[in-house]
């Protein structure tokens, strides 16, 4: 699969070979700037203008965790190699590390 962040407040999932649309993940209330896969590809992390991060479960296609806490837009996110933590960088000039 290929995941894309969207300015319609969603994350979209696409079939990697055919390019066909598979699913839309709704949970943010403003533009989504970035998304990235966990190392095992079971979870997807998204960052948004709404100052939150969302961890998505790909099997259920539902929110696993919502991570509020930044004071402004979140521009960058990534997983730790072991998949137990995520890091986020925001317009609020704060770097956060979260235990998932």
N, C-alpha and C positions, 0 to 999 in steps of 0.2 A: 504494500500500500504506500501511497504518497499522501502526506497531510499538508494542507495549506491554511495559513491564517487569512482572515478575510475582514474587510472593513464593513461587513454587514453583521458584525458581532458574533460570527460563528467560526468554527474550525470545520474544514471540509476534508473528507476522506475520498481518495480516488484509487481506482485499480491501477497498479503499477505497470501492467502490460497493455491493457486495452485503453487506459485513460478514462474509462467510464466512471461517472460519479457513483459513490457507494453510500455515503452517509454524511449527515450534517450534525454537528455537535453544538447545542445551544446552552449557554450558561453565563456568558459575559453580557454586560449591558452596554458596552461600547466597543469600538474597533479592536480587533485582535491583531497584534503586531508580530507575534512570533509563536512558533510551536516546535517542539522537538520530541523525539522518541526516547523512551527508556532503552537501556542496553539490550534488554530481552524483547523489546518491541511489544510488550503487553500493555504499556501505559503511554499516554501522550500528555505532554505538558504544554499549556498555552499561557501567554502573557498578553495583557490588555491595557488599553487606555483607561479602563475603569479602575486601575490600580491593584488588580488582583491577578493571581495565578490560579489555574484550574488544572488538576490532574484528572485525566479521563481514563476509564477502564475500556479498553478496546473490545473486550469480549461482550460486555453488557451495553457498551456505547452510552454509559452514564457517568456522571461525575463521581469520582472516588474521594477527592478532597478539594475544597475551596480554600485558598490561602490568601486572605486579606492581610493588610498590614503595611503596605507602602502608602505614602502620602500623595503620590502622583503616579503618572503613567509608568507602566513597566515595559521596558524596551528589550531586555535580554534575559534569557533563561537557559539553563542547561542542567543535566543530571550529573551526579557523581558517578564514577565508574561502577560502583557496587549497587547503584540504583536506590540507595537508602536516603539520599539527600538531593535537594535541588538548590540551585543558586539563582538569584534574581537581581537584576540591576534596574534602577528606576530613575526617572527624571528628578526624583527627590534627593538624588546624589547619595543613595544608600544602597549598599550591597547586602543582601540577606541570604542566609543559608537556612534551609528548612529541612526538618526531618520528616520524611514521608512514611 
